[in-house]
Amino acid sequence: MTTVQIALPDEVFSTMHMSPAEVADEMRVAAATIWYAKGLISQGQGAEIARMSRADFIQALSAAGVSPFQETLEEVRENLLRG
């Protein structure tokens, strides 16, 4: 696994009332959610990045207003019609 370091202003932690570890956890979930919403990663990959179970990641997606389904309704219909 590769480690990425990000420098943040000290005010971030006091403003958010979070420790650096808590901010890092938030950032992992946020990044995984955005990448999933863009269709760049799967639910399993998102859960791994966010360091949570797939079920918890699906709940995080829902809390962020992101659909757990990457196919549109029209895509589902087309796939069903194709057999």
Secondary structure in CASP SS format (residue, H / E / C, confidence):
PFRMAT SS
TARGET T0000
AUTHOR 0000-0000-0000
METHOD secondary structure of the structure
MODEL  1
M C 1.00
T C 1.00
T C 1.00
V C 1.00
Q C 1.00
I C 1.00
A C 1.00
L C 1.00
P C 1.00
D C 1.00
E H 1.00
V H 1.00
F H 1.00
S H 1.00
T H 1.00
M H 1.00
H C 1.00
M C 1.00
S C 1.00
P H 1.00
A H 1.00
E H 1.00
V H 1.00
A H 1.00
D H 1.00
E H 1.00
M H 1.00
R H 1.00
V H 1.00
A H 1.00
A H 1.00
A H 1.00
T H 1.00
I H 1.00
W H 1.00
Y H 1.00
A H 1.00
K C 1.00
G C 1.00
L C 1.00
I C 1.00
S C 1.00
Q H 1.00
G H 1.00
Q H 1.00
G H 1.00
A H 1.00
E H 1.00
I H 1.00
A H 1.00
R C 1.00
M C 1.00
S C 1.00
R H 1.00
A H 1.00
D H 1.00
F H 1.00
I H 1.00
Q H 1.00
A H 1.00
L H 1.00
S H 1.00
A H 1.00
A C 1.00
G C 1.00
V C 1.00
S C 1.00
P C 1.00
F C 1.00
Q C 1.00
E C 1.00
T C 1.00
L H 1.00
E H 1.00
E H 1.00
V H 1.00
R H 1.00
E H 1.00
N H 1.00
L H 1.00
L H 1.00
R H 1.00
G C 1.00
END
